[in-house]
Amino acid sequence: RPTPPPPSPLKPLIKAVYGLAEGITKLANAVKNLAGFLEVLDGSATGRTEHMKPIAIEMGVKLRELTDKLILGESLLTGVEIPEGGPMVPLPVTDIRNSSRNITIITTAALPWMTGTAVNPLLRAAFLTRGRKKGQVSLLVPWLEKHQQQSKVYPKGVTFDSQEEQREFILNWLRESGDMREEAESLDLMFYNGSYHSEYRSIFPIGDIIKLVPDDHADVCVLEEPEHLNWYRAVDPDVPPFQKKFRHVVGVIHTNYVEYARTQRELGYLASPILFYVNNFLVRCYCDRIIKLSDTLQDFAKEKETTCNVHGVRNDFLKVGDRAQRVGFSKGAYFLGKAIWAKGQRQLIEFLSKYRDRKGESVEIDVFGNGDDFEEISDLAKEMNVRASMRPGTDHAECGEYKLFVNPSTSEVLCTTTAEALAMGKFVLIPKHPSNTFFEKFSNCLTYETEEEFFEKLEFALKNDPAILKPEERYAFSWEAACERFAQAALVPKHLAWYFRGVIDSGLNTYIHKRFMSGEVGDWMRFIGGAEPAVAVQTGTKTQKAIKALWLAKVAVPKVVAEVQTSFEVFRDDLERSASRSSVTWTLPKDWAGLQGLK
């Protein structure tokens, strides 16, 4: 065959030039069409672009429908129209003030455990039943099956043999202590299976709690501590996630778990940053709106979150305040809180000691609380000659005779006892801190930043009487006002619609969580994340024996090390006694490592 002629070097160049020219022409036409499209949308269409108007309008409608589906999802568009107007106009689907809305509240604790995540969600759910039909508001609380676990959480001698028995206890407390008899009859109280985790002193759900809510009731969901509820949740792949099940999901953040991990756990400097990103992932993954009780909490999703105190106080405290306005106060200063150093007792004792040295007079203060550091706090007060009377914990409503509540703590997200003291008409002396921002607007709130300000405000409070609560101040502590703030905070403004149900959060992140937290993979992930076997093993029987064996090893090894250490210390003491009776000079090891050199 004849040899083909060599390719012309100009041919590829000519082809590239033609291709570039064609591309530039198409780009110019696209820019021209886009300019005309924008003119039409802007209302300034000229004769030159008039023919594009029908096409532009149709494209605009299609684009709007597409973005709405991406933002809100198919289910949320049913009967819902995004309002026109200004950016502060809320999305109707996020308005829970409508009495036709069904509301499901899920929390992490239940009475008789008198903790904030048991009491506040219960009172919120009860108040939201007002104006709604019976059963429209549901509250899901954890049920502990074993009496052994109940005894770790509930008061001494209080256990339940059935969910019905505990349900009646909770509703009776709501009738008597909460003074909400009609609300107790309307509230639908439900249970999910939970397990108490000794190391974290928390209850975690067993199984996927989403499937407990009937489809015809699923509308608005309030997750009290959404990060806590989802840390170890066993995701059922056949059950839709929160955003698919409910039309609006609100998360209320109660606890600063990142700070807790940093200060309360070993290797906290490693655990806290990991927990920060885990919390961020889970909360933005499942919540349409995030409500932080104060700005002491971490950032979760700036575009979704707001800061608002959505808690109120029991009517008991307001009644105590009404009585105090009539009869006055007979006692001075007090503190009420857990007897642990994290609550600020050390600073309180030091301040009172310095006040005595500068003013030449001591201030008597009664300190109420139970906790691991009770004896050490009492010893420090005696050592510094501070007139602090240490007393066991009590119901705060029993402290109506005192006129000044001193609370130096900055470890809370939002201090409930401070709110209760203000509601009872007392002075409160608290540090200027993000956790106390809500209280600064009240007449009887005294804040300080320095020692000098503390001394000045303390002296003022002891020499004067608190102001009578204004009607608007009294109302601000009620659950009616708290629920109004809650409904307002739960609204998603129109200009944030893009973030309401973004593709990344409600799609990709949910998928990732499902893949890693379902099946036997989920069992291992929970175990690696620190869960006990009762919490970790929720789906697989094959993993149960392996995880239990590893957990026993994890628990047993520190005990064995501790026993060996104790044996070594006894052995060392015996050597010291022998050395004291011998003329031979002994060189004794000072620690465990030194034992290796002992001959």
C-alpha positions as CSV (number, residue, x, y, z in Angstrom):
1,R,0.0,0.0,0.0
2,P,1.2,3.5,-0.7
3,T,2.4,5.5,2.3
4,P,-0.3,8.0,3.3
5,P,0.8,11.6,3.2
6,P,1.8,13.2,6.6
7,P,-1.1,15.2,8.3
8,S,-1.1,18.9,7.7
9,P,0.1,20.7,10.8
10,L,-2.4,23.5,10.0
11,K,-5.5,21.3,10.1
12,P,-5.7,20.9,13.9
13,L,-4.9,24.6,14.3
14,I,-7.7,25.7,11.9
15,K,-10.1,23.3,13.7
16,A,-9.2,24.8,17.1
17,V,-9.7,28.4,15.7
18,Y,-13.1,27.5,14.3
19,G,-14.1,25.8,17.6
20,L,-13.0,28.9,19.6
21,A,-14.9,31.2,17.3
22,E,-18.1,29.0,17.6
23,G,-17.7,29.0,21.4
24,I,-17.4,32.7,21.6
25,T,-20.5,33.1,19.3
26,K,-22.5,30.8,21.6
27,L,-21.3,32.6,24.7
28,A,-22.2,36.0,23.2
29,N,-25.7,34.7,22.4
30,A,-26.1,33.3,25.9
31,V,-25.0,36.6,27.4
32,K,-27.4,38.5,25.1
33,N,-30.3,36.1,26.1
34,L,-29.4,36.4,29.8
35,A,-29.4,40.2,29.5
36,G,-32.8,40.1,27.9
37,F,-34.1,37.6,30.5
38,L,-32.9,39.9,33.3
39,E,-34.5,42.9,31.7
40,V,-37.8,41.0,31.6
41,L,-37.6,40.1,35.2
42,D,-36.6,43.6,36.1
43,G,-39.7,45.0,34.3
44,S,-37.6,47.1,31.9
45,A,-38.1,44.9,28.8
46,T,-37.8,46.8,25.5
47,G,-39.1,46.0,22.1
48,R,-35.9,44.2,21.3
49,T,-36.5,41.7,24.2
50,E,-40.3,41.7,24.3
51,H,-40.5,38.4,22.4
52,M,-38.6,36.7,25.3
53,K,-41.2,37.7,27.9
54,P,-43.4,34.6,27.8
55,I,-40.3,32.3,27.8
56,A,-38.7,34.3,30.7
57,I,-41.9,34.1,32.8
58,E,-42.2,30.3,32.2
59,M,-38.5,29.8,33.1
60,G,-38.9,31.9,36.2
61,V,-41.9,29.7,37.4
62,K,-40.0,26.5,36.7
63,L,-36.9,27.8,38.4
64,R,-39.0,28.8,41.5
65,E,-40.7,25.4,41.6
66,L,-37.3,23.7,41.3
67,T,-35.6,25.7,44.1
68,D,-38.7,25.3,46.3
69,K,-38.4,21.5,46.0
70,L,-34.7,21.6,46.7
71,I,-35.2,23.9,49.7
72,L,-38.3,22.6,51.3
73,G,-38.9,19.1,49.9
74,E,-42.0,17.7,48.2
75,S,-43.9,17.0,51.4
76,L,-43.6,20.6,52.7
77,L,-45.0,22.2,49.6
78,T,-48.4,20.5,50.0
79,G,-50.8,23.4,50.8
80,V,-47.9,25.7,51.6
81,E,-47.1,28.9,49.7
82,I,-44.0,30.9,50.4
83,P,-45.3,34.3,51.3
84,E,-44.4,37.5,49.4
85,G,-43.5,40.7,51.2
86,G,-40.4,41.4,53.2
87,P,-37.6,39.2,54.5
88,M,-39.0,39.1,58.0
89,V,-42.2,37.3,56.8
90,P,-42.0,33.8,58.2
91,L,-42.6,30.6,56.3
92,P,-46.1,29.4,57.3
93,V,-45.0,25.9,57.8
94,T,-42.8,27.0,60.7
95,D,-45.6,28.8,62.6
96,I,-46.6,26.7,65.5
97,R,-49.0,29.3,67.0
98,N,-51.8,27.8,64.8
99,S,-53.9,25.7,67.1
100,S,-54.5,23.2,64.4
101,R,-50.8,22.1,64.5
102,N,-49.9,18.8,66.1
103,I,-46.8,19.1,68.3
104,T,-44.5,16.2,69.4
105,I,-41.9,17.0,72.1
106,I,-39.1,14.5,72.7
107,T,-36.8,14.9,75.7
108,T,-34.0,13.0,77.4
109,A,-35.3,12.8,81.0
110,A,-38.5,12.2,83.0
111,L,-39.8,12.8,86.5
112,P,-39.2,12.0,89.2
113,W,-35.7,12.9,88.1
114,M,-35.9,16.6,89.0
115,T,-33.6,17.9,86.2
116,G,-34.1,20.7,83.8
117,T,-34.6,18.4,80.8
118,A,-37.4,16.6,82.6
119,V,-39.3,19.6,84.2
120,N,-39.1,22.3,81.5
121,P,-40.2,20.2,78.5
122,L,-43.1,18.8,80.6
123,L,-44.3,22.3,81.5
124,R,-43.8,23.5,77.9
125,A,-45.8,20.6,76.5
126,A,-48.6,21.2,79.1
127,F,-48.9,24.8,78.3
128,L,-49.0,24.2,74.5
129,T,-52.1,22.0,75.0
130,R,-54.1,25.2,75.8
131,G,-56.4,25.9,72.9
132,R,-55.8,22.5,71.3
133,K,-57.8,19.3,71.3
134,K,-56.9,16.4,73.6
135,G,-54.0,14.5,72.2
136,Q,-52.7,17.2,69.8
137,V,-49.6,17.6,72.0
138,S,-47.5,14.6,72.7
139,L,-44.5,14.3,75.1
140,L,-42.1,11.4,74.6
141,V,-39.9,10.7,77.7
142,P,-37.5,7.8,78.4
143,W,-38.6,4.6,80.2
144,L,-36.1,2.7,82.3
145,E,-37.1,-1.0,82.4
146,K,-34.8,-2.1,85.2
147,H,-35.3,-1.0,88.8
148,Q,-31.5,-1.0,89.2
149,Q,-31.3,1.8,86.6
150,Q,-34.3,3.7,88.1
151,S,-32.7,3.7,91.5
152,K,-29.6,5.5,90.1
153,V,-31.6,8.3,88.7
154,Y,-34.8,8.7,90.7
155,P,-35.1,9.6,94.4
156,K,-34.4,7.0,97.0
157,G,-37.2,4.4,97.2
158,V,-39.0,5.7,94.1
159,T,-39.3,3.0,91.4
160,F,-42.0,2.0,88.9
161,D,-43.2,-1.5,87.7
162,S,-44.9,-0.2,84.6
163,Q,-45.1,2.8,82.3
164,E,-48.7,3.4,83.4
165,E,-47.5,3.8,87.0
166,Q,-44.9,6.4,86.0
167,R,-47.3,8.2,83.7
168,E,-49.7,8.7,86.6
169,F,-46.9,10.0,88.8
170,I,-45.8,12.5,86.2
171,L,-49.4,13.7,85.4
172,N,-50.2,13.9,89.2
173,W,-47.1,16.2,89.7
174,L,-48.3,18.3,86.8
175,R,-51.7,18.7,88.5
176,E,-50.4,19.4,92.0
177,S,-47.0,21.1,91.7
178,G,-47.5,22.5,88.2
179,D,-51.0,23.7,89.0
180,M,-52.1,22.5,85.5
181,R,-55.1,20.1,86.0
182,E,-56.8,20.6,82.6
183,E,-53.5,20.5,80.8
184,A,-52.7,17.1,82.4
185,E,-55.9,15.7,81.0
186,S,-55.1,16.9,77.5
187,L,-51.5,15.9,77.3
188,D,-50.6,12.7,75.5
189,L,-47.7,11.3,77.5
190,M,-45.7,8.6,75.7
191,F,-42.6,6.6,76.5
192,Y,-39.6,5.4,74.5
193,N,-37.2,2.7,75.8
194,G,-34.1,4.2,77.3
195,S,-30.9,3.0,79.1
196,Y,-29.0,4.9,81.8
197,H,-25.3,5.4,81.0
198,S,-23.4,5.5,84.3
199,E,-20.3,7.2,83.0
200,Y,-22.2,10.1,81.3
201,R,-25.0,10.1,83.9
202,S,-27.5,10.4,81.1
203,I,-30.3,8.4,79.5
204,F,-30.0,7.4,75.9
205,P,-32.8,6.1,73.6
206,I,-32.8,2.4,72.6
207,G,-34.1,2.0,69.0
208,D,-35.3,4.6,66.6
209,I,-37.7,6.9,68.4
210,I,-39.1,8.4,65.2
211,K,-41.2,5.3,64.4
212,L,-43.1,5.8,67.7
213,V,-44.9,8.8,66.3
214,P,-48.0,7.9,64.2
215,D,-47.8,9.3,60.6
216,D,-51.1,11.1,60.9
217,H,-49.9,13.0,64.0
218,A,-46.5,14.0,62.7
219,D,-46.4,17.7,62.0
220,V,-44.2,19.8,64.4
221,C,-41.4,18.1,66.3
222,V,-39.4,19.7,69.2
223,L,-36.2,17.9,70.0
224,E,-35.1,18.9,73.6
225,E,-31.3,18.3,73.3
226,P,-31.2,17.1,69.7
227,E,-27.5,16.3,69.9
228,H,-28.0,14.1,72.9
229,L,-31.0,12.3,71.3
230,N,-29.0,11.5,68.2
231,W,-25.5,10.6,69.5
232,Y,-26.3,6.9,69.9
233,R,-29.6,6.7,68.1
234,A,-29.9,3.4,66.2
235,V,-31.1,4.7,62.8
236,D,-33.7,2.3,61.2
237,P,-33.1,2.4,57.5
238,D,-36.8,1.7,56.8
239,V,-37.9,4.7,58.9
240,P,-37.8,8.2,57.4
241,P,-35.6,10.8,59.2
242,F,-37.0,13.6,61.2
243,Q,-37.3,16.0,58.2
244,K,-39.2,13.5,56.1
245,K,-41.5,12.6,59.0
246,F,-42.3,16.1,60.3
247,R,-43.0,19.3,58.5
248,H,-41.0,21.4,61.0
249,V,-38.3,20.3,63.4
250,V,-37.1,22.6,66.2
251,G,-34.1,21.8,68.4
252,V,-33.7,23.4,71.9
253,I,-30.1,23.3,73.2
254,H,-30.0,22.9,77.0
255,T,-26.5,21.8,77.9
256,N,-22.9,22.9,77.1
257,Y,-21.6,19.4,76.5
258,V,-18.4,20.6,74.9
259,E,-17.4,22.5,78.0
260,Y,-18.5,19.5,80.1
261,A,-16.3,17.2,78.1
262,R,-13.3,19.5,78.4
263,T,-13.5,19.9,82.2
264,Q,-15.1,16.7,83.5
265,R,-13.5,13.9,81.4
266,E,-10.0,12.5,81.1
267,L,-8.4,13.6,77.8
268,G,-11.0,16.3,77.6
269,Y,-8.7,18.4,75.5
270,L,-9.1,15.7,72.8
271,A,-12.8,14.9,73.4
272,S,-14.2,18.4,73.4
273,P,-13.1,19.4,69.8
274,I,-14.4,16.1,68.5
275,L,-17.7,16.5,70.3
276,F,-17.9,20.1,68.9
277,Y,-18.0,18.8,65.3
278,V,-20.2,15.8,66.1
279,N,-22.8,18.1,67.8
280,N,-22.6,20.5,64.9
281,F,-23.2,17.7,62.4
282,L,-26.1,16.1,64.2
283,V,-28.0,19.3,65.1
284,R,-27.8,21.0,61.7
285,C,-28.6,17.6,60.1
286,Y,-31.9,17.1,61.8
287,C,-33.1,20.6,62.9
288,D,-34.8,23.3,60.8
289,R,-34.5,25.8,63.6
290,I,-32.0,25.8,66.5
291,I,-32.9,27.6,69.7
292,K,-29.9,28.2,72.1
293,L,-30.9,29.2,75.7
294,S,-27.8,31.5,75.9
295,D,-24.7,32.4,74.0
296,T,-22.5,30.2,76.2
297,L,-23.3,27.4,73.8
298,Q,-21.2,26.5,70.8
299,D,-22.2,27.5,67.2
300,F,-24.1,24.8,65.4
301,A,-25.4,26.4,62.2
302,K,-25.3,30.2,62.2
303,E,-28.0,30.5,59.5
304,K,-30.4,28.3,61.5
305,E,-29.9,29.3,65.1
306,T,-31.2,31.9,67.4
307,T,-30.6,32.7,71.1
308,C,-33.7,32.9,73.3
309,N,-34.8,31.9,76.8
310,V,-37.8,29.7,76.1
311,H,-38.2,28.6,79.8
312,G,-40.6,29.8,82.4
313,V,-41.0,29.1,86.2
314,R,-43.6,27.2,88.1
315,N,-46.5,29.2,89.5
316,D,-45.3,28.3,93.0
317,F,-42.4,30.7,92.7
318,L,-44.6,33.6,91.5
319,K,-47.0,32.9,94.5
320,V,-44.0,33.1,96.9
321,G,-43.1,36.4,95.3
322,D,-46.6,37.7,95.8
323,R,-46.5,36.7,99.5
324,A,-43.0,38.4,99.9
325,Q,-44.5,41.7,98.6
326,R,-47.0,41.6,101.4
327,V,-44.9,40.4,104.4
328,G,-41.4,41.1,103.3
329,F,-38.2,39.1,104.0
330,S,-36.8,38.0,107.3
331,K,-33.4,36.6,106.3
332,G,-30.4,37.8,104.3
333,A,-28.2,36.0,101.8
334,Y,-28.2,32.5,100.5
335,F,-26.9,30.2,97.7
336,L,-28.6,27.1,96.3
337,G,-27.0,24.7,93.9
338,K,-25.1,21.4,93.6
339,A,-22.2,21.2,96.1
340,I,-19.5,20.9,93.5
341,W,-16.7,23.3,92.8
342,A,-17.9,24.0,89.2
343,K,-20.8,26.0,90.7
344,G,-18.5,28.7,91.9
345,Q,-18.5,28.2,95.7
346,R,-14.7,28.7,95.9
347,Q,-15.0,32.2,94.4
348,L,-18.0,32.9,96.6
349,I,-16.1,32.0,99.8
350,E,-13.0,34.0,98.7
351,F,-15.1,37.1,97.9
352,L,-16.9,36.9,101.3
353,S,-13.5,36.6,103.0
354,K,-12.1,39.6,101.3
355,Y,-15.3,41.6,102.0
356,R,-14.8,40.9,105.7
357,D,-11.2,42.0,105.5
358,R,-12.1,45.3,103.7
359,K,-15.3,46.2,105.5
360,G,-14.5,44.8,108.9
361,E,-17.7,42.9,109.1
362,S,-18.7,39.4,108.1
363,V,-21.7,38.4,106.0
364,E,-23.7,35.4,107.0
365,I,-24.8,33.2,104.1
366,D,-26.7,29.9,104.0
367,V,-25.5,27.5,101.4
368,F,-27.9,24.8,100.2
369,G,-26.9,21.8,98.1
370,N,-25.8,18.2,97.9
371,G,-22.8,16.9,96.0
372,D,-19.4,15.3,96.0
373,D,-17.6,18.4,97.2
374,F,-19.8,19.2,100.1
375,E,-17.2,18.5,102.8
376,E,-14.4,20.2,101.0
377,I,-16.5,23.3,100.5
378,S,-17.4,23.3,104.2
379,D,-13.8,22.9,105.2
380,L,-12.7,25.8,103.0
381,A,-15.3,28.1,104.5
382,K,-14.0,27.2,108.0
383,E,-10.4,27.6,107.0
384,M,-11.1,31.1,105.6
385,N,-13.3,32.0,108.6
386,V,-16.4,32.7,106.5
387,R,-19.7,32.5,108.2
388,A,-21.3,30.0,105.7
389,S,-23.8,27.6,107.0
390,M,-23.7,24.4,104.9
391,R,-27.2,22.9,104.5
392,P,-28.5,20.0,102.4
393,G,-30.4,20.7,99.2
394,T,-34.0,21.7,99.3
395,D,-36.9,22.9,97.1
396,H,-36.1,26.4,96.1
397,A,-39.7,27.5,96.8
398,E,-38.9,26.8,100.5
399,C,-36.4,29.7,100.5
400,G,-38.9,32.5,100.4
401,E,-37.7,34.2,103.6
402,Y,-34.3,35.2,102.0
403,K,-34.0,38.5,100.2
404,L,-30.7,38.0,98.4
405,F,-29.6,35.1,96.2
406,V,-25.9,35.1,95.5
407,N,-24.9,33.0,92.5
408,P,-21.3,33.2,91.2
409,S,-21.7,30.3,88.9
410,T,-20.9,30.6,85.2
411,S,-21.1,26.9,84.4
412,E,-24.8,26.9,83.4
413,V,-26.2,27.6,80.0
414,L,-29.1,29.5,81.7
415,C,-29.4,29.3,85.5
416,T,-32.9,28.1,86.5
417,T,-32.4,29.0,90.2
418,T,-31.6,32.7,89.2
419,A,-34.9,32.9,87.3
420,E,-36.7,31.3,90.3
421,A,-35.2,33.8,92.7
422,L,-36.1,36.8,90.6
423,A,-39.7,35.4,90.2
424,M,-39.8,35.2,94.0
425,G,-39.1,39.0,94.2
426,K,-35.5,38.7,95.5
427,F,-32.3,40.5,94.7
428,V,-29.9,38.3,92.7
429,L,-26.2,39.1,92.7
430,I,-24.6,37.4,89.6
431,P,-21.6,37.9,87.4
432,K,-21.9,39.6,84.1
433,H,-21.8,36.6,81.7
434,P,-23.5,35.4,78.6
435,S,-25.5,32.9,80.6
436,N,-27.0,35.7,82.6
437,T,-27.8,38.1,79.8
438,F,-31.6,37.4,80.0
439,F,-31.7,38.5,83.6
440,E,-30.0,41.8,83.3
441,K,-33.1,43.7,82.3
442,F,-34.9,43.0,85.6
443,S,-35.0,45.6,88.4
444,N,-33.7,43.3,91.1
445,C,-30.8,41.9,89.1
446,L,-27.4,43.1,90.3
447,T,-24.4,42.2,88.1
448,Y,-20.7,42.5,88.7
449,E,-17.5,42.1,86.7
450,T,-14.9,42.9,89.4
451,E,-14.4,42.3,93.2
452,E,-15.1,45.9,93.9
453,E,-18.5,45.8,92.1
454,F,-19.3,42.6,94.0
455,F,-18.6,44.3,97.3
456,E,-20.6,47.4,96.3
457,K,-23.7,45.4,95.1
458,L,-23.6,43.1,98.1
459,E,-23.6,46.0,100.5
460,F,-26.4,47.7,98.6
461,A,-28.6,44.5,98.6
462,L,-28.1,43.9,102.3
463,K,-29.1,47.5,103.2
464,N,-32.1,47.8,100.9
465,D,-35.2,45.9,100.0
466,P,-35.9,44.5,96.5
467,A,-38.3,46.4,94.2
468,I,-41.8,45.1,93.7
469,L,-42.0,43.1,90.5
470,K,-43.5,45.1,87.7
471,P,-46.4,43.4,85.9
472,E,-44.3,42.9,82.7
473,E,-41.4,41.4,84.7
474,R,-43.8,39.0,86.5
475,Y,-45.3,38.0,83.1
476,A,-41.8,37.4,81.6
477,F,-41.3,34.5,84.0
478,S,-44.6,32.8,83.3
479,W,-44.9,29.8,81.0
480,E,-47.3,31.8,78.8
481,A,-44.6,34.3,78.0
482,A,-42.0,31.5,77.6
483,C,-44.2,29.8,75.0
484,E,-44.8,33.0,73.1
485,R,-41.0,33.5,73.0
486,F,-40.7,29.8,71.9
487,A,-43.2,30.2,69.1
488,Q,-41.5,33.3,67.8
489,A,-38.0,31.8,68.0
490,A,-39.2,28.7,66.1
491,L,-40.2,30.8,63.1
492,V,-38.0,30.7,60.0
493,P,-37.9,34.0,58.2
494,K,-38.4,34.1,54.5
495,H,-34.9,35.3,53.7
496,L,-33.5,32.2,55.4
497,A,-35.6,29.8,53.3
498,W,-32.6,28.7,51.4
499,Y,-31.2,27.2,54.7
500,F,-34.5,25.7,55.9
501,R,-34.0,22.3,54.4
502,G,-30.8,22.5,52.4
503,V,-29.8,19.6,50.2
504,I,-26.5,19.1,52.2
505,D,-28.1,19.0,55.6
506,S,-31.4,17.1,55.0
507,G,-29.9,14.9,52.2
508,L,-26.2,14.1,52.3
509,N,-25.7,14.5,56.1
510,T,-28.8,12.4,56.9
511,Y,-27.5,9.7,54.5
512,I,-24.1,9.6,56.1
513,H,-25.6,9.3,59.6
514,K,-27.9,6.5,58.5
515,R,-25.0,4.6,56.9
516,F,-22.8,4.8,60.0
517,M,-25.4,4.4,62.7
518,S,-27.6,1.5,61.4
519,G,-27.1,-2.2,61.6
520,E,-24.0,-3.8,63.1
521,V,-21.9,-1.0,61.8
522,G,-23.9,1.3,64.1
523,D,-23.3,-1.0,67.1
524,W,-19.5,-0.7,66.6
525,M,-19.7,3.1,66.0
526,R,-21.7,3.5,69.3
527,F,-19.2,1.4,71.1
528,I,-16.2,3.3,69.7
529,G,-18.0,6.5,70.7
530,G,-18.0,5.4,74.3
531,A,-21.4,3.8,74.7
532,E,-21.9,1.0,77.2
533,P,-23.0,-2.4,75.7
534,A,-26.6,-1.8,76.7
535,V,-26.6,1.4,74.6
536,A,-24.2,0.3,71.9
537,V,-25.7,-3.1,70.9
538,Q,-29.1,-2.2,69.5
539,T,-29.4,-4.0,66.2
540,G,-26.9,-6.9,65.8
541,T,-26.7,-10.2,67.7
542,K,-23.3,-11.1,66.2
543,T,-21.7,-8.0,67.7
544,Q,-23.1,-8.4,71.2
545,K,-20.6,-10.9,72.6
546,A,-17.6,-9.2,71.1
547,I,-18.6,-5.7,72.4
548,K,-19.5,-7.1,75.8
549,A,-16.1,-8.8,76.0
550,L,-14.2,-5.6,75.0
551,W,-16.3,-3.6,77.5
552,L,-15.5,-6.0,80.3
553,A,-11.8,-5.7,79.4
554,K,-12.0,-1.9,79.4
555,V,-13.6,-1.9,82.8
556,A,-11.4,-4.7,84.3
557,V,-8.0,-3.4,83.3
558,P,-8.2,-0.2,85.3
559,K,-9.4,-2.2,88.3
560,V,-6.5,-4.6,88.0
561,V,-4.0,-1.8,87.7
562,A,-5.6,-0.1,90.8
563,E,-5.3,-3.4,92.8
564,V,-1.7,-3.9,91.8
565,Q,-1.0,-0.3,92.8
566,T,-2.6,-0.8,96.2
567,S,-0.7,-4.0,96.7
568,F,2.5,-2.2,95.8
569,E,1.8,0.6,98.4
570,V,1.1,-2.1,101.1
571,F,4.4,-3.8,100.2
572,R,6.2,-0.5,100.3
573,D,4.8,0.3,103.7
574,D,6.0,-3.1,105.0
575,L,9.5,-2.4,103.6
576,E,9.6,0.9,105.4
577,R,8.6,-0.7,108.7
578,S,11.3,-3.3,108.2
579,A,13.8,-0.6,107.4
580,S,13.0,1.3,110.6
581,R,13.9,-1.8,112.6
582,S,17.1,-2.7,110.7
583,S,20.6,-1.2,110.7
584,V,20.8,-1.7,107.0
585,T,20.1,1.4,104.8
586,W,17.2,0.8,102.4
587,T,16.7,2.6,99.2
588,L,12.9,2.4,98.6
589,P,11.2,3.2,95.3
590,K,9.0,6.4,95.4
591,D,6.5,5.3,92.8
592,W,5.3,2.3,90.8
593,A,8.0,2.7,88.1
594,G,10.7,2.6,90.8
595,L,9.7,-1.0,91.7
596,Q,11.5,-2.2,88.6
597,G,14.8,-1.2,90.2
598,L,14.2,-2.9,93.5
599,K,16.4,-5.9,94.2
